[in-house]
Amino acid sequence: MENLSFLKEVINKHELDESEKRLVRSICKEVGVTVSFATKCKTKWQDSVLEAYNILKEREVAENSEQDENAEIKTFVLKAGVDVFFRNIRINEATMTDELARDILKKGFPKRFFTKLED
């Protein structure tokens, strides 16, 4: 998220230039933060940046948790750090699928490399 990166960058600035202020106003409007920019409050920019940042961060966390819920639940899980070749096939966490696990187990791959096997 580009807006999130920008807000993180300016969150501790005491003064923003005009282009940064325009972008902060735009982001605040986009996420529904209502801040009175006409007040003489010295921290109005930091307050609005922080509030917008928190809203965007919450949205990002919610999106990531939705993706985690939709992720495939693996039936076979390798032990941490396993990275071996078996019959010219590289076996590690990145290459392991349930289909590959079933296939290599049938061909004699040692079960001891797994922490979780099919029930």
N, C-alpha and C positions, 0 to 999 in steps of 0.2 A: 504494500500500500504506500503509494507515493506521499499522500497527505500525512500519514503516520510518521514517515521518516522526516518530513519537513518539520512537523510539530516537535518531534524529539530533538531536532537540531536547534530550534529556537526557544525551547521551553525555559532555559536558564538565562536567556538574554534579558538585560535590563531595559534596553531600548531596541525597537524594531525600526527598520527603514520603511519607507512608504510602500514599496513592493511587497515586503513581508506583511505589513498591516493589511494590504488589500487581500492577500492570500489567506490570512487568518480570518478576516471578515467572511470571505467566501466559504471557507471550510466550516466556520461556525454556523453560517446560514444552512449549509448542506446537511449538517448533523443535528440541527435544531437547538443549538446553544443560543440562548437569548442573553446578550450582554449589552449594556448601555455603554457604547463607545463615546458618548458625549460627556460622561462624567469626568471629574478631575481625579479620580482614583488612580493612584500611582501604580497599582498592580493590576489594572484592568486587562492589560494584554497578557500578562502571565496567567491570570485567572482564566481567561477565555481559552488560551492555548492548553492549559492543563485540563480544563473541562472537556474540550473537544478531543484531546488526546485520549482521555479515559474512555470516552464513548467509542472512539474508533478502535481502541485496544480491546474493549469488551466485545465488539462486533467480530474482531479478528479471532478472538478466543472461541466465540460461539461457532464461527465458521469452521475452525479447526476441529472442534469437538464433534461437529456434525460429520466431517470427513472421517474422523476416527471411528465413529459409530458405523459408518458405511464401509469401512475397510474389511477386507476379507479376513476371516478368522482362520488361521492356519491349523491344520490337524497335526502337522509334523513341525517340530521346532528343533533346530540344531543347538548344540551346546555353544556357548559364547566362545568366539575365537577360532572355531573350526573353519579351516580353509585348506582343503586337500583335493587331490586329483584321484578319481576312481574311474578306471577304464576310459581314460582320456576325457573325462567330464570333470570340470571344476565344481567342487561342492563347497559352498559357503552360504552365509545368510542371504546374500543378494541374489544368488542363483537358485536357491531352494524354493521349490513349489511342492504342493502335495502330490501332484502327478509325478514329478521327478523322484520324490522320496519313495513312493510306491515302487517305481521302476527300479531304482538302485537297490532297494531292500530285497526285491525278488532276485536280483543278480548277485546278492551276497554282501552288500555294503553293511558294515558293522552297526548294530543298533546302539552301541554304547556312545556313538557320536550325537545322539538325540537326547533332548531333555523331555520331549513330549512326542508320543507316538499315537497313532490312530487307536481308538478304543476298541 
